[in-house]
Amino acid sequence: MGSKKPTVTPVVSVDIEKVRRRLQEWRCGRKHGARIPEALWISAAKLAKKHRPARVAHELGLDYDGLKQRLNTASSEVATQPTFIELAPLTPSSHCECSIEIEDRRGAKMKLELKGVSAVDLAALSRALWSAER
């Protein structure tokens, strides 16, 4: 009597399964020829850092070379990618309205309502209030 080898079902990581489902949903609704969204590639690259890239590519049905390339460029882009923050310029002629409420440790309160104050004056007032002796 010959014994059969037991079939081993590969264990799929929970995080790989989540990304596999997202890819499957995208594949079902995509237009022919559409490229995989960047967010999915980033998720796959993160998995490839944690697991073997070959395993991730196989489990997700991705091109191994494409995943490897993304993995290599993702790590270098993170370090060199600049962050852009836009700040609205404050002009000395711009005036604003604001109210400032101050309360000391004993519970005494003071409220200032300022109208038509320039941003420069408001900044100077704020510095003076915060630097005052308590």
C-alpha positions, 0 to 999 in steps of 0.5 A: 500500500503506497502512502500519499504525501499530505497536501500542505496548504500554504499559510497566507499572512493576514496582511498579504491577504488584505492587499490581495483582496484590495488588488482583486477588487481593483482588478474586477473593476478596472478598465482594460490596460489600466495600471495598478494604482500607486497606493497598491504598489506601495502596499505591496512594496511594504509587504515585500520588505516584511516578507520575501519579495518572491512570495509577495509577488506570487501571492498578489499575482504581481510581476516579481521584477516590477515589485523588486524595482518598486521596492528599491526605488521606494526606499530611496524616494522616501529619503529624498522626497521633499515635503511641500507646505504652502503658507499664506503670506502675511502682509503688514497691511492685512488686518484681522479680527480676533479675541484672546482669553486669558485665565490665571491660576487663581481663576481671574479672566481677561478677554481682549477683542481686537479689530483692525489689528495688523498681523505684526501688531498681533504677533507683538502683543502675543509675545508680550502677553506670554513673556509677562511675569506671572 
